[in-house]
Amino acid sequence: MKKILLISCATSSLLLAGALDNVNLRNYKVVEGSYSNAYAEGSATVKDGNQGQTSYDINGKIYGKTIQTTASYAWGLNGIANVDISKGSKKDESSVKGYDAFASANFDKYFFNDDTFFGYGIVDLGYRKQKTADKADDPYAKIGAGIGYGRMYDATPLAKSLRIIEDLVKYNIVSSSVSQKAAFDLARIVDIKDEFKSKYGASEYKAYWYGAMEKVLQANGALTNNALGAFGVARITEVLDNEKVSARFHGWKARIGFGKILSNWDGKSTDTTVDLGFDYGLPIGLNTQITDNARVSTVLNDSDLQFIFNNKLTHSYEFSNNIDWVNIWEINYEKYDKADDVTKNILSSSFEYKMGDQLSYYLTLELNKATSDDDWNKKLLTGIKYRLK
């Protein structure tokens, strides 16, 4: 009996893989939707013995984003705050700390309610204290506006839908010949969780939300017994509440406009800039995501700083329902007229294991090198990540 069950599960998995291979995340172009997350991370390293005093390095981070899209507009909020406290191994060496916080808000208004031209406005805010400084720098504030072309689509709901279907096929609740239309229709219901919560309340919305999912699967002839049943509901809860589904985005956006630095770190310069931006997202298969964010800012005022270039390339791969591998390469380049140019590269590779509904364990290897460094700085971090939202 066990052999029959194993053969049945293996056969279902192979059939499902073939069916889902025809589902392309890049075909999911629903513009009405929202995406949000918020995380807190913490790690600590303590050393003692054969040194002048106990040394330590404590790192903390809080970050998140919110994105809302419709046919006529899209807006987003991004924020991150870091703190780094350390104490050296030499006797009587005192502790030092640095911290920074950055936030950005943008609003894009599409002129023709499609994925072509839009006008945008953006606000950037920052605050920091470097570890080598006695006090914090002056706050940073910049506003900007301009025009752009293109659109980024959030395919995360479809990724969740496919994860649900994969699980339900394994338990023979959903047919292995499920159609792409069924996956897309289910994704649209998954995406409007907040609407159900707002209408039916936080304690009862799941009954109606899951009921809507069942109706979609019934309408597409995907359910083997024409019903989810109690076990099917339990499996959906397991996927959505206890498994990690990484963000999936596809498409591109390009921007050009003007900016005004209202307050700089030195508290003096208030430069006008010409800004270029490019965002790109590419999901590959059902497990890989590549994103790239590039920015160029040219200073128009009579300043020694000519332009700043920043690019962040991210590659993520889902090894399993609970293990992610994330690789990031970030490069910052500052071009000066008289002073030496400054380049900084940051490379990181992280493994993240989800241990429950909101808690994850991560292991990160980070390499960074600035123009003034003779060699790469290396850091191995391990810690806990908690999902706030």
Stockholm file with secondary structure:
# STOCKHOLM 1.0

chainA/1-389         MKKILLISCATSSLLLAGALDNVNLRNYKVVEGSYSNAYAEGSATVKDGNQGQTSYDINGKIYGKTIQTTASYAWGLNGIANVDISKGSKKDESSVKGYDAFASANFDKYFFNDDTFFGYGIVDLGYRKQKTADKADDPYAKIGAGIGYGRMYDATPLAKSLRIIEDLVKYNIVSSSVSQKAAFDLARIVDIKDEFKSKYGASEYKAYWYGAMEKVLQANGALTNNALGAFGVARITEVLDNEKVSARFHGWKARIGFGKILSNWDGKSTDTTVDLGFDYGLPIGLNTQITDNARVSTVLNDSDLQFIFNNKLTHSYEFSNNIDWVNIWEINYEKYDKADDVTKNILSSSFEYKMGDQLSYYLTLELNKATSDDDWNKKLLTGIKYRLK
#=GR chainA/1-389 SS CHHHHHHHHHHHHHHHHHHHTTCCGGGCCCCSEEEEEEEEEEEEEEECSSSSSCEEEEEEEEEEEEEEECSSEEEEEEEEEEEEEEECSSTTCCEEEEEEEEEEEEEEEESSSSSSEEEEEEEEEEEEECTTCSSCCCCEEEEEEEEEEEEEEECHHHHHHHHHHHHHHHTTSBCTTCCHHHHHHHHHHHHTHHHHHHHHCTTTHHHHHHHHHHHHHHHTTCBSSSSCHHHHHHHHHIIIIISCCCCCEEEEEEEEEEEEEEECTTSCCCCEEEEEEEEEEEEETTTEEEEEEEEEEEECSSCSEEEEEEEEEEEEEESSSSEEEEEEEEEEEEEESSSCCEEEEEEEEEEEEECSSSEEEEEEEEEEEETTCSSCEEEEEEEEEEECC
#=GC SS_cons         CHHHHHHHHHHHHHHHHHHHTTCCGGGCCCCSEEEEEEEEEEEEEEECSSSSSCEEEEEEEEEEEEEEECSSEEEEEEEEEEEEEEECSSTTCCEEEEEEEEEEEEEEEESSSSSSEEEEEEEEEEEEECTTCSSCCCCEEEEEEEEEEEEEEECHHHHHHHHHHHHHHHTTSBCTTCCHHHHHHHHHHHHTHHHHHHHHCTTTHHHHHHHHHHHHHHHTTCBSSSSCHHHHHHHHHIIIIISCCCCCEEEEEEEEEEEEEEECTTSCCCCEEEEEEEEEEEEETTTEEEEEEEEEEEECSSCSEEEEEEEEEEEEEESSSSEEEEEEEEEEEEEESSSCCEEEEEEEEEEEEECSSSEEEEEEEEEEEETTCSSCEEEEEEEEEEECC
//
